[in-house]
Amino acid sequence: MSSDTESPIFKRRESRRDSTLSQITGASGANHNLQVLNDRKVLLLYASGATAAEGELNESHMTVVKGRLEQRMKHISFLCDLEYTQYHNQDGCLTTPVSEYGRRTVYKVMELDQINNSRQTSYADIRHIAEIIKENYDKYGAFVILSGIATITYLGTNLSFMLENLQKTVVITGSLIPLSFMRNDAFQNILDSLILAGHFLIPEVLIVMDHKAYRANRCRQLKCDSLDCVESPNFPNLVEFGINIDIKWHLVLRRGEQMFSNDDNTLELSPQFITDVIIVKITPFTSVEHIKHMFNTPNLRCCILECYHFGEMPHSQEFYNALLHAQSQKGIILIQISQCIKGQPIKNFKKIMNGIIVQYDITPESALAKIGYLLGKGYTNQEIIEKFPQNLQGETESVRQFEKFEGQKQHFIQTILETLQKTSGDEQISQNMDIMNKYIIPNLGCFLATTGQLDLIKDLRKNEGNLNIPDFDGRTILHLAAASKQIEIIKYLIEEVHVNINPIDYLGYSPMYDILISRDKELILFFQQNGGVIEAPHQVMVDLILTAGLKGDIEMLELIFHGGIKNLNDFVNVDNRNIGHMAVMVMNSKIIRFLRFTAKFNFSERDRWGNTPYENAIEIKSKKIKVQKLNDVAIEEIIEMLQSIGND
């Protein structure tokens, strides 16, 4: 239907409604037939739960009678205009009354063969629902799924990954109190879902509960005895059903330029998920033996560790060795997430630490579905480590692609000033310029730097804009230009404007750190020649340097060293082990050679157990320290290099 391919409708609710009403009133009074042109057909699938159950409000005494849901909905006037349905619809569809937007929702009720309590929901059940959506994708403009509350967040999250290239609205809802009770939450949840699916194009999987619609893969069930049991702790609701229906269009997941077109609207189901994944909550009672025992689970592909605070684990070498053993010898992917329910993303937070994925701003349900999805795609462990931190379906911090900003006037800053003058008077112009510099220019400048709008940045400067002033989190235009590798803007700011090349944001990062992470050798050299320094929180640099040692990432070490950080001995972990220790443990002679002859590294420093890198190398050779695969040539070369400088 044509309505399914329109851009988001009702962005301006009043104008759209007025337009609809004018069409109706100008049609010789035959308004009951006109809405057919815009009505959207929705599939309502009853999958699980007690929405249509009957009996006492107790799971052990409630039963679901086949076909009873449709019978009840037929006799609820706001869910079904029975007279219109009898005379106008075929294929067994029901139709709502005309809404405030001047249109109806036509929907087909379908029930699964067996309606179970949602606590029995398995991966196969979720996959079956996805397959039903796929089979009926061309027949219906949107989908509403009735689910039990117990596993509604798992259903929604998994569907968000299974339904690839989704360009229609999928709404999941349910209830704690069935329709058979006079006072229930089922009626309102179903009505809100039908209105949302029948009137608006939001190409996501949503959960509707208690007058709100949430992105499904951001949801948690936080309560068990309340009608608002499902919430989205770290992401705003997308829709709120109040006096008006308020849709936050700027938060709706964008899928590129084809989102609202017919050019490529084929829904694809993801490959079957790999479900050999476990979630383990880290507590003070969790021992190394517990962890080792779980890692012995047959066919285990991934272990998700629910850790403390920002996804932090106990500082224990024995614990870390158990993880490293599982990762290197068993091929188990390790993911650290947070036990905390709330927490906003921190910019430049390290996403990979020692080969372990760290992502604290994701729900356990999303972490489980996401890793199952990536494993099912057949990616290698290394590819998964790279892809997991990315925002694939809106399940983690929002990384939105900025649309190109285009000024309507050549001197748009002057236009803003003119507006401020009109509201405050000419005598306020000095104060207005202060407002511009403090509140408008920093944020606007950072936006322009991200999107590469050099000409408009020059316009900012011409209008006396201070390009050194940071935005709300202490990041300057140079920070954003460096993070986005906008080379022309970087050179303009440093060579022509002469901005401060080393501003430190509120989290402790300089622009040159962003360049370091991008591995751009020419830009690192440019920054260094102009006085740039690499600044980041010390622990971040420790993780970066030691991880480079473990991975054999000599390119990163060279960039760090030649970028100005000369004393690599300053960076040690909690066990006082440095990059020399790490390079020896993985028997990387190239890094040892770089440290020995280029970085002039001091190999005499000892870890908490009193060992130097040289002593570790001797123990590896004598097999006192077991490694996955002994490289005799490399370890001999390392021992020879370290012995030659008197390390004993």
DOTIKOL-919254 format. One line per 10 residues: number of its first residue (from 1); their letters; for each residue x, y, z of C-alpha. Coordinates in nm, 3 decimals, always signed. Example, Ala and Ser with C-alpha at 12.3 -4.5 7.8 and 13.67 -1.06 7.14 Angstrom:
# residues 2
1	AS	+1.230,-0.450,+0.780  +1.367,-0.106,+0.714
# end
This chain:
# residues 648
1	MSSDTESPIF	+0.000,+0.000,+0.000  +0.113,+0.347,-0.066  +0.109,+0.446,+0.298  +0.384,+0.202,+0.376  +0.635,+0.377,+0.157  +0.572,+0.731,+0.268  +0.823,+0.927,+0.472  +0.738,+0.954,+0.845  +0.382,+1.080,+0.845  +0.224,+1.311,+1.100
11	KRRESRRDST	+0.548,+1.485,+1.184  +0.331,+1.794,+1.211  +0.023,+1.640,+1.355  -0.217,+1.933,+1.327  -0.146,+2.007,+0.962  -0.179,+1.641,+0.862  -0.506,+1.607,+1.051  -0.645,+1.926,+0.905  -0.553,+1.804,+0.557  -0.732,+1.474,+0.616
21	LSQITGASGA	-1.042,+1.643,+0.751  -1.056,+1.881,+0.456  -1.053,+1.584,+0.219  -1.339,+1.424,+0.408  -1.558,+1.731,+0.433  -1.516,+1.805,+0.063  -1.639,+1.465,-0.051  -2.016,+1.505,-0.053  -2.049,+1.358,+0.295  -1.928,+1.012,+0.188
31	NHNLQVLNDR	-1.660,+1.017,+0.454  -1.705,+0.656,+0.562  -1.550,+0.530,+0.237  -1.264,+0.777,+0.192  -1.031,+0.638,+0.457  -0.990,+0.315,+0.256  -0.732,+0.497,+0.044  -0.498,+0.528,+0.342  -0.589,+0.237,+0.568  -0.296,+0.010,+0.655
41	KVLLLYASGA	-0.338,-0.362,+0.698  -0.178,-0.500,+1.014  -0.111,-0.859,+1.120  -0.184,-0.911,+1.490  -0.012,-1.230,+1.604  -0.102,-1.386,+1.939  +0.218,-1.568,+2.032  +0.218,-1.621,+2.408  +0.096,-1.487,+2.739  -0.233,-1.428,+2.914
51	TAAEGELNES	-0.384,-1.146,+2.708  -0.687,-1.358,+2.614  -0.670,-1.597,+2.909  -0.969,-1.674,+3.128  -1.007,-1.784,+3.488  -0.866,-1.660,+3.816  -0.580,-1.413,+3.807  -0.333,-1.687,+3.879  -0.124,-1.858,+3.614  -0.206,-2.206,+3.738
61	HMTVVKGRLE	-0.581,-2.143,+3.702  -0.587,-1.953,+3.372  -0.645,-2.103,+3.030  -0.634,-1.968,+2.675  -0.923,-2.071,+2.451  -0.849,-2.087,+2.080  -1.020,-1.799,+1.894  -1.131,-1.620,+2.211  -0.903,-1.321,+2.152  -1.071,-1.229,+1.822
71	QRMKHISFLC	-1.416,-1.282,+1.974  -1.342,-1.041,+2.257  -1.186,-0.781,+2.028  -1.491,-0.786,+1.799  -1.709,-0.674,+2.088  -1.487,-0.390,+2.210  -1.605,-0.089,+2.011  -1.274,+0.099,+2.016  -1.090,-0.207,+1.882  -1.347,-0.305,+1.619
81	DLEYTQYHNQ	-1.612,-0.112,+1.429  -1.830,-0.420,+1.391  -2.075,-0.272,+1.142  -1.800,-0.142,+0.914  -1.612,-0.472,+0.947  -1.915,-0.675,+0.839  -1.980,-0.472,+0.524  -1.634,-0.370,+0.403  -1.368,-0.622,+0.500  -1.278,-0.961,+0.365
91	DGCLTTPVSE	-1.022,-1.227,+0.457  -1.152,-1.228,+0.814  -1.000,-0.891,+0.904  -1.126,-0.656,+1.174  -1.129,-0.277,+1.142  -1.099,-0.007,+1.404  -1.321,+0.302,+1.409  -1.189,+0.617,+1.238  -0.911,+0.760,+1.452  -0.833,+1.121,+1.533
101	YGRRTVYKVM	-0.611,+1.114,+1.223  -0.907,+1.035,+0.997  -0.812,+0.677,+0.914  -0.884,+0.320,+1.022  -0.656,+0.029,+1.099  -0.744,-0.297,+0.930  -0.597,-0.598,+1.109  -0.595,-0.974,+1.087  -0.584,-1.179,+1.409  -0.360,-1.486,+1.388
111	ELDQINNSRQ	-0.286,-1.724,+1.672  -0.004,-1.973,+1.710  -0.116,-2.335,+1.731  -0.015,-2.348,+2.097  -0.035,-2.039,+2.318  +0.206,-2.103,+2.605  +0.310,-1.907,+2.906  +0.599,-1.688,+2.792  +0.835,-1.837,+3.051  +0.849,-2.140,+2.820
121	TSYADIRHIA	+0.967,-1.931,+2.525  +1.271,-2.079,+2.352  +1.496,-1.961,+2.072  +1.297,-2.185,+1.832  +0.975,-2.005,+1.931  +1.129,-1.664,+1.861  +1.264,-1.785,+1.528  +0.919,-1.918,+1.437  +0.767,-1.573,+1.499  +1.037,-1.414,+1.280
131	EIIKENYDKY	+0.955,-1.664,+1.003  +0.583,-1.576,+1.025  +0.670,-1.207,+0.982  +0.890,-1.294,+0.684  +0.616,-1.507,+0.521  +0.358,-1.230,+0.561  +0.584,-0.932,+0.502  +0.442,-0.846,+0.159  +0.080,-0.892,+0.269  +0.080,-0.654,+0.564
141	GAFVILSGIA	+0.203,-0.303,+0.626  +0.291,-0.356,+0.992  +0.291,-0.620,+1.264  +0.166,-0.640,+1.625  +0.276,-0.935,+1.840  +0.105,-1.024,+2.168  +0.355,-1.178,+2.407  +0.375,-1.279,+2.768  +0.555,-1.032,+2.989  +0.812,-1.273,+3.135
151	TITYLGTNLS	+1.026,-1.291,+2.819  +0.897,-0.992,+2.621  +1.236,-0.815,+2.625  +1.412,-1.129,+2.497  +1.156,-1.165,+2.218  +1.187,-0.801,+2.111  +1.565,-0.792,+2.129  +1.615,-1.112,+1.930  +1.366,-1.004,+1.663  +1.551,-0.674,+1.621
161	FMLENLQKTV	+1.857,-0.872,+1.503  +1.673,-1.145,+1.314  +1.471,-0.905,+1.095  +1.735,-0.761,+0.865  +1.651,-0.466,+0.640  +1.330,-0.411,+0.836  +1.133,-0.124,+0.682  +0.800,-0.170,+0.853  +0.674,-0.120,+1.206  +0.686,-0.423,+1.437
171	VITGSLIPLS	+0.521,-0.372,+1.775  +0.532,-0.618,+2.064  +0.294,-0.580,+2.357  +0.126,-0.784,+2.626  -0.051,-0.747,+2.957  -0.044,-0.849,+3.318  -0.424,-0.851,+3.344  -0.620,-1.027,+3.066  -0.900,-0.880,+2.855  -1.146,-1.102,+3.039
181	FMRNDAFQNI	-1.116,-0.882,+3.349  -1.313,-0.559,+3.362  -1.010,-0.366,+3.487  -0.714,-0.464,+3.271  -0.411,-0.327,+3.093  -0.456,-0.543,+2.784  -0.711,-0.314,+2.616  -0.497,+0.000,+2.629  -0.178,-0.176,+2.525  -0.349,-0.337,+2.226
191	LDSLILAGHF	-0.519,-0.012,+2.123  -0.194,+0.187,+2.146  -0.014,-0.082,+1.945  -0.276,-0.091,+1.670  -0.278,+0.288,+1.641  +0.102,+0.298,+1.625  +0.127,+0.016,+1.371  -0.166,+0.139,+1.164  -0.076,+0.506,+1.144  +0.302,+0.550,+1.167
201	LIPEVLIVMD	+0.605,+0.414,+0.987  +0.874,+0.342,+1.244  +1.103,+0.074,+1.095  +1.203,-0.082,+1.424  +1.098,-0.351,+1.668  +0.917,-0.171,+1.948  +0.771,-0.270,+2.283  +0.452,-0.091,+2.388  +0.366,-0.087,+2.757  +0.180,+0.156,+2.982
211	HKAYRANRCR	+0.125,+0.437,+2.727  +0.483,+0.431,+2.596  +0.671,+0.267,+2.310  +1.038,+0.175,+2.351  +1.311,+0.045,+2.124  +1.292,-0.325,+2.205  +1.664,-0.395,+2.230  +1.710,-0.120,+2.489  +1.444,-0.257,+2.725  +1.469,-0.432,+3.060
221	QLKCDSLDCV	+1.195,-0.577,+3.276  +1.256,-0.386,+3.599  +0.940,-0.481,+3.789  +0.725,-0.789,+3.824  +0.418,-0.644,+3.993  +0.350,-0.320,+3.809  +0.181,-0.227,+3.483  +0.492,-0.027,+3.383  +0.711,-0.334,+3.430  +0.914,-0.273,+3.112
231	ESPNFPNLVE	+1.138,+0.031,+3.084  +1.431,+0.158,+2.881  +1.682,+0.277,+3.144  +1.946,+0.420,+2.907  +1.748,+0.535,+2.606  +1.440,+0.760,+2.587  +1.104,+0.618,+2.490  +1.034,+0.668,+2.120  +0.662,+0.729,+2.157  +0.443,+0.858,+2.437
241	FGINIDIKWH	+0.067,+0.821,+2.422  -0.079,+1.122,+2.602  -0.332,+1.381,+2.498  -0.136,+1.374,+2.175  +0.084,+1.097,+2.037  +0.437,+1.231,+2.074  +0.691,+1.057,+1.850  +1.058,+1.146,+1.887  +1.141,+1.120,+1.517  +1.502,+1.228,+1.570
251	LVLRRGEQMF	+1.562,+0.910,+1.774  +1.405,+0.668,+1.527  +1.661,+0.426,+1.390  +1.778,+0.536,+1.047  +1.881,+0.276,+0.794  +2.030,+0.495,+0.524  +1.876,+0.673,+0.229  +1.664,+0.370,+0.129  +1.469,+0.361,+0.455  +1.148,+0.499,+0.308
261	SNDDNTLELS	+1.185,+0.390,-0.053  +1.069,+0.094,-0.256  +1.408,+0.035,-0.416  +1.519,-0.231,-0.170  +1.240,-0.324,+0.067  +1.295,-0.698,+0.093  +1.302,-0.829,+0.448  +1.576,-1.082,+0.512  +1.601,-1.322,+0.803  +1.942,-1.350,+0.960
271	PQFITDVIIV	+2.111,-1.690,+0.958  +2.025,-1.913,+1.252  +2.177,-1.779,+1.573  +2.447,-1.976,+1.751  +2.309,-2.026,+2.102  +2.612,-2.183,+2.273  +2.643,-1.874,+2.492  +2.619,-1.831,+2.869  +2.587,-1.529,+3.096  +2.777,-1.530,+3.426
281	KITPFTSVEH	+2.728,-1.269,+3.698  +3.054,-1.184,+3.877  +3.013,-1.158,+4.255  +3.248,-1.166,+4.553  +3.160,-1.538,+4.577  +3.276,-1.610,+4.222  +3.596,-1.812,+4.237  +3.847,-1.899,+3.970  +3.736,-2.261,+3.997  +3.376,-2.157,+3.923
291	IKHMFNTPNL	+3.493,-1.976,+3.611  +3.711,-2.265,+3.494  +3.423,-2.508,+3.545  +3.193,-2.296,+3.329  +3.454,-2.267,+3.058  +3.451,-2.647,+3.036  +3.092,-2.638,+2.908  +3.085,-2.844,+2.585  +3.071,-2.644,+2.260  +3.075,-2.311,+2.446
301	RCCILECYHF	+3.139,-2.026,+2.200  +3.098,-1.718,+2.417  +3.079,-1.621,+2.783  +2.916,-1.290,+2.876  +3.044,-1.169,+3.212  +2.818,-0.934,+3.406  +3.081,-0.735,+3.592  +3.090,-0.451,+3.839  +3.035,-0.082,+3.765  +3.164,-0.004,+3.412
311	GEMPHSQEFY	+3.219,-0.373,+3.336  +3.511,-0.414,+3.574  +3.647,-0.750,+3.691  +3.844,-0.845,+4.002  +4.215,-0.767,+3.975  +4.358,-1.116,+4.005  +4.633,-1.264,+3.794  +4.490,-1.614,+3.846  +4.146,-1.493,+3.737  +4.295,-1.319,+3.434
321	NALLHAQSQK	+4.498,-1.629,+3.342  +4.178,-1.837,+3.346  +4.017,-1.591,+3.106  +4.323,-1.581,+2.883  +4.335,-1.961,+2.875  +3.968,-1.983,+2.774  +4.020,-1.720,+2.507  +4.347,-1.843,+2.357  +4.319,-2.222,+2.393  +3.945,-2.286,+2.388
331	GIILIQISQC	+3.854,-2.009,+2.143  +3.583,-1.871,+2.374  +3.482,-1.512,+2.308  +3.467,-1.307,+2.629  +3.237,-1.008,+2.671  +3.222,-0.787,+2.978  +2.901,-0.596,+3.046  +2.782,-0.409,+3.352  +2.554,-0.531,+3.626  +2.434,-0.172,+3.664
341	IKGQPIKNFK	+2.093,-0.099,+3.515  +2.159,+0.266,+3.433  +2.465,+0.430,+3.285  +2.527,+0.661,+2.991  +2.812,+0.605,+2.741  +3.146,+0.770,+2.816  +3.327,+0.911,+2.518  +3.647,+0.730,+2.423  +3.568,+0.447,+2.665  +3.793,+0.155,+2.577
351	KIMNGIIVQY	+3.588,-0.107,+2.390  +3.853,-0.383,+2.372  +4.083,-0.467,+2.664  +4.333,-0.752,+2.624  +4.114,-0.909,+2.360  +3.805,-0.898,+2.583  +3.508,-0.698,+2.458  +3.392,-0.440,+2.714  +3.052,-0.281,+2.656  +2.876,-0.165,+2.969
361	DITPESALAK	+2.595,+0.031,+2.799  +2.420,-0.275,+2.655  +2.147,-0.484,+2.816  +2.212,-0.853,+2.892  +1.929,-0.941,+2.652  +2.094,-0.742,+2.372  +2.440,-0.879,+2.444  +2.301,-1.234,+2.423  +2.110,-1.172,+2.099  +2.391,-0.974,+1.939
371	IGYLLGKGYT	+2.660,-1.235,+1.995  +2.425,-1.512,+1.880  +2.357,-1.309,+1.566  +2.726,-1.245,+1.492  +2.823,-1.607,+1.556  +2.541,-1.718,+1.327  +2.681,-1.495,+1.055  +2.994,-1.708,+1.055  +3.237,-1.433,+1.152  +3.571,-1.527,+1.299
381	NQEIIEKFPQ	+3.646,-1.444,+1.661  +3.861,-1.150,+1.556  +3.589,-1.016,+1.329  +3.337,-1.046,+1.611  +3.571,-0.859,+1.846  +3.576,-0.576,+1.592  +3.204,-0.580,+1.512  +3.047,-0.634,+1.854  +3.117,-0.280,+1.989  +2.953,-0.130,+1.679
391	NLQGETESVR	+2.596,-0.005,+1.695  +2.418,-0.253,+1.465  +2.049,-0.214,+1.550  +2.040,+0.079,+1.791  +2.117,-0.154,+2.082  +2.402,+0.051,+2.223  +2.512,+0.413,+2.234  +2.363,+0.611,+1.949  +2.614,+0.665,+1.671  +2.407,+0.856,+1.424
401	QFEKFEGQKQ	+2.519,+0.967,+1.083  +2.486,+1.342,+1.075  +2.300,+1.478,+0.780  +2.481,+1.748,+0.590  +2.419,+2.092,+0.734  +2.342,+2.356,+0.475  +2.302,+2.720,+0.569  +2.002,+2.891,+0.417  +2.197,+3.218,+0.409  +2.562,+3.276,+0.340
411	HFIQTILETL	+2.621,+3.443,+0.675  +2.406,+3.236,+0.903  +2.580,+3.363,+1.221  +2.475,+3.714,+1.128  +2.120,+3.585,+1.093  +2.135,+3.449,+1.449  +2.270,+3.782,+1.573  +1.993,+3.968,+1.395  +1.739,+3.751,+1.573  +1.903,+3.817,+1.909
421	QKTSGDEQIS	+1.902,+4.190,+1.838  +1.531,+4.185,+1.759  +1.451,+4.009,+2.085  +1.685,+4.209,+2.309  +1.755,+4.539,+2.142  +2.074,+4.682,+1.996  +2.210,+4.770,+2.339  +2.237,+4.398,+2.415  +2.467,+4.316,+2.123  +2.777,+4.271,+2.342
431	QNMDIMNKYI	+2.590,+4.040,+2.575  +2.451,+3.852,+2.278  +2.798,+3.792,+2.141  +2.891,+3.642,+2.476  +2.591,+3.412,+2.447  +2.701,+3.316,+2.097  +3.055,+3.232,+2.210  +2.947,+3.047,+2.522  +2.652,+2.843,+2.404  +2.607,+2.843,+2.026
441	IPNLGCFLAT	+2.946,+2.855,+1.855  +3.112,+2.565,+2.046  +2.835,+2.318,+1.975  +2.772,+2.439,+1.622  +3.145,+2.441,+1.547  +3.185,+2.083,+1.672  +2.894,+1.975,+1.454  +3.047,+2.145,+1.149  +3.386,+1.986,+1.221  +3.230,+1.641,+1.237
451	TGQLDLIKDL	+3.054,+1.689,+0.905  +3.349,+1.856,+0.729  +3.193,+2.199,+0.673  +3.514,+2.405,+0.645  +3.353,+2.704,+0.473  +3.098,+2.744,+0.751  +3.371,+2.715,+1.015  +3.549,+3.001,+0.838  +3.222,+3.193,+0.850  +3.211,+3.134,+1.226
461	RKNEGNLNIP	+3.554,+3.288,+1.261  +3.470,+3.589,+1.041  +3.185,+3.669,+1.276  +3.423,+3.691,+1.572  +3.358,+3.338,+1.687  +3.613,+3.196,+1.930  +3.712,+2.856,+1.792  +3.898,+2.759,+2.111  +3.590,+2.748,+2.335  +3.492,+2.388,+2.425
471	DFDGRTILHL	+3.146,+2.239,+2.416  +2.956,+2.094,+2.713  +3.198,+1.801,+2.759  +3.515,+2.002,+2.709  +3.577,+1.899,+2.349  +3.680,+2.166,+2.104  +3.636,+2.194,+1.731  +3.987,+2.051,+1.695  +3.888,+1.744,+1.900  +3.596,+1.670,+1.669
481	AAASKQIEII	+3.796,+1.739,+1.353  +4.068,+1.501,+1.475  +3.820,+1.229,+1.568  +3.663,+1.253,+1.222  +3.999,+1.289,+1.040  +3.891,+1.612,+0.872  +4.239,+1.697,+0.744  +4.158,+2.032,+0.582  +3.981,+2.157,+0.894  +4.266,+2.038,+1.117
491	KYLIEEVHVN	+4.526,+2.222,+0.911  +4.311,+2.535,+0.891  +4.263,+2.545,+1.269  +4.632,+2.486,+1.348  +4.809,+2.675,+1.068  +4.574,+2.969,+1.011  +4.366,+3.014,+1.325  +4.644,+2.895,+1.558  +4.405,+2.731,+1.801  +4.539,+2.560,+2.111
501	INPIDYLGYS	+4.669,+2.231,+1.972  +4.653,+2.050,+2.307  +4.319,+2.126,+2.471  +4.219,+1.855,+2.721  +3.854,+1.757,+2.741  +3.673,+1.672,+3.064  +3.771,+1.305,+3.037  +4.140,+1.383,+2.992  +4.194,+1.339,+2.616  +4.381,+1.562,+2.373
511	PMYDILISRD	+4.303,+1.582,+1.998  +4.625,+1.397,+1.919  +4.496,+1.090,+2.106  +4.208,+1.071,+1.857  +4.463,+1.084,+1.575  +4.666,+0.809,+1.742  +4.364,+0.579,+1.758  +4.298,+0.640,+1.387  +4.659,+0.531,+1.312  +4.713,+0.817,+1.067
521	KELILFFQQN	+5.092,+0.848,+1.049  +5.095,+1.171,+0.848  +4.857,+1.347,+1.088  +5.053,+1.225,+1.392  +5.369,+1.371,+1.237  +5.184,+1.695,+1.157  +5.061,+1.728,+1.515  +5.403,+1.654,+1.661  +5.576,+1.906,+1.434  +5.330,+2.169,+1.557
531	GGVIEAPHQV	+5.370,+2.089,+1.927  +5.097,+1.832,+1.972  +5.110,+1.581,+2.255  +4.924,+1.257,+2.321  +4.719,+1.297,+2.638  +4.479,+1.039,+2.780  +4.397,+0.896,+3.125  +4.694,+0.692,+3.244  +4.500,+0.366,+3.269  +4.376,+0.408,+2.912
541	MVDLILTAGL	+4.734,+0.437,+2.791  +4.835,+0.136,+3.002  +4.565,-0.073,+2.838  +4.656,+0.054,+2.491  +5.028,-0.016,+2.526  +5.003,-0.354,+2.701  +4.734,-0.474,+2.460  +4.963,-0.379,+2.172  +5.231,-0.594,+2.333  +5.001,-0.894,+2.371
551	KGDIEMLELI	+4.870,-0.865,+2.016  +5.207,-0.799,+1.857  +5.080,-0.463,+1.735  +5.416,-0.306,+1.666  +5.258,-0.040,+1.443  +5.067,+0.105,+1.740  +5.379,+0.097,+1.958  +5.579,+0.283,+1.694  +5.304,+0.545,+1.660  +5.294,+0.592,+2.038
561	FHGGIKNLND	+5.673,+0.618,+2.064  +5.728,+0.845,+1.766  +5.421,+1.045,+1.869  +5.612,+1.161,+2.176  +5.566,+0.900,+2.450  +5.926,+0.787,+2.493  +5.932,+0.619,+2.834  +5.726,+0.302,+2.792  +5.841,+0.182,+3.134  +5.591,+0.420,+3.294
571	FVNVDNRNIG	+5.298,+0.202,+3.188  +5.241,-0.106,+3.405  +4.932,-0.300,+3.511  +4.814,-0.382,+3.862  +5.069,-0.665,+3.880  +5.349,-0.422,+3.786  +5.396,-0.605,+3.456  +5.508,-0.393,+3.165  +5.509,-0.430,+2.789  +5.838,-0.623,+2.809
581	HMAVMVMNSK	+5.667,-0.890,+3.019  +5.375,-0.902,+2.774  +5.594,-0.932,+2.465  +5.791,-1.217,+2.624  +5.473,-1.408,+2.717  +5.360,-1.408,+2.353  +5.721,-1.464,+2.235  +5.721,-1.165,+2.003  +6.083,-1.102,+1.918  +6.001,-0.806,+1.691
591	IIRFLRFTAK	+5.854,-0.607,+1.979  +6.146,-0.702,+2.205  +6.385,-0.582,+1.935  +6.191,-0.253,+1.901  +6.194,-0.203,+2.278  +6.564,-0.295,+2.303  +6.711,-0.093,+2.019  +6.459,+0.185,+1.944  +6.271,+0.262,+2.263  +6.574,+0.197,+2.490
601	FNFSERDRWG	+6.342,+0.009,+2.724  +6.457,-0.082,+3.075  +6.411,-0.460,+3.102  +6.537,-0.479,+3.462  +6.207,-0.383,+3.626  +6.025,-0.663,+3.810  +5.661,-0.756,+3.839  +5.476,-0.821,+4.167  +5.617,-1.175,+4.174  +5.972,-1.044,+4.143
611	NTPYENAIEI	+6.034,-1.151,+3.781  +6.193,-0.956,+3.498  +6.100,-1.017,+3.132  +6.428,-1.208,+3.094  +6.340,-1.441,+3.382  +5.999,-1.503,+3.228  +6.171,-1.598,+2.902  +6.397,-1.848,+3.083  +6.095,-2.003,+3.256  +5.911,-2.035,+2.924
621	KSKKIKVQKL	+6.212,-2.210,+2.770  +6.237,-2.451,+3.065  +5.860,-2.502,+3.045  +5.802,-2.381,+3.400  +5.557,-2.138,+3.240  +5.325,-2.317,+2.999  +5.233,-2.145,+2.674  +4.991,-2.249,+2.403  +5.260,-2.320,+2.143  +5.626,-2.281,+2.220
631	NDVAIEEIIE	+5.824,-2.101,+1.951  +6.178,-2.220,+2.017  +6.338,-1.987,+1.764  +6.164,-1.677,+1.895  +6.229,-1.753,+2.261  +6.598,-1.819,+2.192  +6.623,-1.489,+2.004  +6.451,-1.305,+2.290  +6.680,-1.461,+2.552  +6.986,-1.368,+2.346
641	MLQSIGND	+6.874,-1.005,+2.311  +6.787,-0.969,+2.680  +7.097,-1.151,+2.798  +7.314,-0.918,+2.596  +7.206,-0.621,+2.809  +7.277,-0.799,+3.135  +6.924,-0.877,+3.244  +6.947,-1.146,+3.503
# end
